[in-house]
Amino acid sequence: MQAPPTSPSTRAQTRLSGRYVRATSGSQSLERGLALLRAFKSGTSVLTNAELASRARLPRPTVSRLTRSLVESDFLVYDHAQRGYRLAPVCLSLGLNFRSACTELDLALPLMRETAEAFKVNVGLAALDGTEMVYLDSVRMGRTGIPRRVLPGTRLPLTRSALGCAYLAAVPAVERQALMNSLTDGHGTGDLHDLAAQVEHACRHVEAVGYCWTQWLPRIVSIATPIASGLGEHYALNISAAVGDTPDPAVIEAHGQALLTLKRRVSDAWARNSA
């Protein structure tokens, strides 16, 4: 009697699909502990157990147990003066390790700097982290021609930023819907409807012309396009610049074309490196 065919192992599925697949469940305690570390946003240095519980949406007793473990494992330090927790030096080491391994950024930065200097605009590269976009790096050119940089790690809202909308436009529809569903907490039904409509509009714009744009900050327009590495990892690339109260369509078009040219140059550099 012939044995029934066996399905590929999850490791084989990972290799074939290019997406991480595992049949076993993960560790809920570890996921909750990592959620506490993610609660430390830019500009936040010390958080109490109550603040961590609020940000991570976890019970206070659970947070107390987790912070003790994180302190004992040297991921958090207890600040006696402020009666709260701050990140330990190991977090900086992890960030440095990530940056040193990010060859895509090494290849993209010189090209980003050339575009920023040529057009006197800001140019950034970002990746997804949870339900936010995180700048990997950014080159900022003010009107005086003096370069300024948004620090790596700066976060932006996924659905209200051009970078986030461009990223969503490039991922498969199932993954895009899963990300939208994860935004349910903290948003009302009306807000989610508006966000979904905005994302849908951005996706159509990316499909039509290759980029989308938003003006979610006063007098600052951001134009973004999705870009993928040779290994299929998704990023978003953007140009932002100061504009008037109402952006000039000609300015949007000019910056959009400059962005698409930069995207082609970065994509070519990444392809040569992965060949």
Residue, then its C-alpha position, 0 to 999 in steps of 0.5 A: m500500500q502506497a504511503p500518503p504524500t507528506s507535506p513539506s516541512t515548515r523549514a522547506q516551506t520557509r525556503l520555498s515561499g520566502r516567508y517564515v513558517r513554523a508549525t509550533s506556537g511561540s512563547q507568549s511570555l517572551e512576546r510580552g517581554l519584548a512588547l515592554l521593550r518596544a514600549f520605549k519610544s523616541g523621547t521616552s527614557v524612563l517608564t514605570n510599571a504602570e506606564l509600561a502596562s498602559r503602553a503594552r496593554l498588559p496587566r500590572p502583575t504581569v508587567s511586574r514579573l516581566t520587568r524583574s526578569l528584564v532587569e535580572s537579564d540586563f535588558l532593563v535598568y531600574d532608575h531609583a531616582q525616577r522610580g522607573y525603568r530604562l533600557a540597558p546598554v545591551c539594547l544599543s549593542l543590538g542596534l549596532n549589530f543590526r546596523s552593521a549587518c544592513t548592507e542595503l543601507d550602506l549601498a543606498l545612503p550615498l545615492m540618497r545623499e546625492t539626491a538630497e543635495a541635488f534637489k535640496v530635499n529630505v530623503g529617507l529609507a524606512a522599514l516596518d516594525g509592528t504597526e509603525m514605520v521606522y527610519l533606517d536612516s535619512v539625509r536632510m537638506g535644509r534650504t540653507g544647504i546644511p545637511r541634517r539627519v533624522l536619527p535612525g529608529t525614528r518612528l512614523p504611523l503606518t497608515r498616516s505616512a507616505l512611507g507606510c502607505a507605500y509599504l502597504a501598497a507593495v505587500p500581498a493583499v492578505e498581509r496588508q489586510a492583516l496589518m490593517n486588522s492589527l490597527t483595530d485597537g486604539h482606533g474607532t470604527g470611523d477612524l479605521h474606515d477613513l484609514a482604509a480609504q486612505v490606504e486604498h487611495a495610496c495603493r491605487h496611486v502607487e499602481a498608477v504612477g509608482y508613488c504616493w504622497t501625503q501631507w500629514l505634517p503642516r506645510i511638509v509633503s512626503i512622497a514615497t515609493p515601495i522598494a524591495s531588496g534582492l532577497g525580497e525584503h520590503y522597504a519604503l523610500n521617500i522624499s519630503a520637502a517644505v511646501g505651501d498650504t496647498p502643494d503644487p501638483a507640478v512640484i509633486e510630479a517633479h519630486g516624484q520623478a526624482l524619487l523614482t529615479l533614485k529607486r531605480r539606482v538603489s534597486d540596481a545597486w542592490a541587484r548587483n550586490s546580490a548577484 
